Amino acid sequence: MRPQTSLWLKRAALAALCSAPLWALAAPAGWYWWHSRLDSDLRVCAQFMPSQGWERRGGPFDNPRCAPGPAFRPQR
């Protein structure tokens, strides 16, 4: 059983090393304004469509406020 375990570990290590460049390119999902098709006054800021009946308008933004700029500004 020892040779099979060693082979499995080698394959797992090779897979991790090959996918490492992809991890460096990963980025968080953008935030968008979603407007209801049923009620034109209703809008939500979310990363993904809340449910059926919504259409995306505006974005992508980098924060959950759907506003330009950073989500956190330090106090001075």
N, C-alpha and C positions, 0 to 999 in steps of 0.2 A: 504494500500500500504506500510506502514511502515514495517511490518514484512517481506515482500519479499525483500525489500532493505537491511534490516539487514542480512538476510540469504545470499544474494548475496555478501555482504561485508565479511562475515565470510568465505565463500568459496574462495573468492579471496585472502584473507589473508592466508588461509591454503595452497592454491596453491603456493603462493609466498614463504612461509616458507619451503615447501617441495622441492622447486626447488633451494633454496639458496645454498645447497652444490654443485650443478652443476655449478653455477656461479663461484665458487672458482676454479674449474678445467678447466675453459675456457682458451684457449690460442690463440694467433693470428695465422693465416695461414702462412705456410712456403713459402719462395720464391724459385723458381726453374728456371733453364735455360731451355728454350724451343727452339728447333731447327726446322727449316722449312724442310718439306719433299720435297718441290719443289726446294728450293735454299739452298744448303748445307752450304753456307757461312753466311746465315742469322740466327741470334739467338737473343732472347729476354729474359730479366729477368722479370718474372711476377709470381703472386700468383696462377693464374688460366690460363688454356689454352687459348691463344688469339682467336683462331678460329679453324676450322677444318684444317687438314694438318700440324699440329705441333706435335712433340713428345717431351716428357720430358727427359732431360739429365742433371743430376747433381742437387744436393740439397738434402734436404731442407736447405736453408740459413735463417738467422734471420734478414736480411736487404734487401732493394731494390737494392743494388749493386751486389747481388749474390756473396758476398765475405765473407770469414770467419771473425768472430769478430763482435763487435757492430757497428751499423750504424752511431753512433755519438760518436766522441771522443772529449772531452773538450780540449780547448787550455790551455796551461800552460804558 
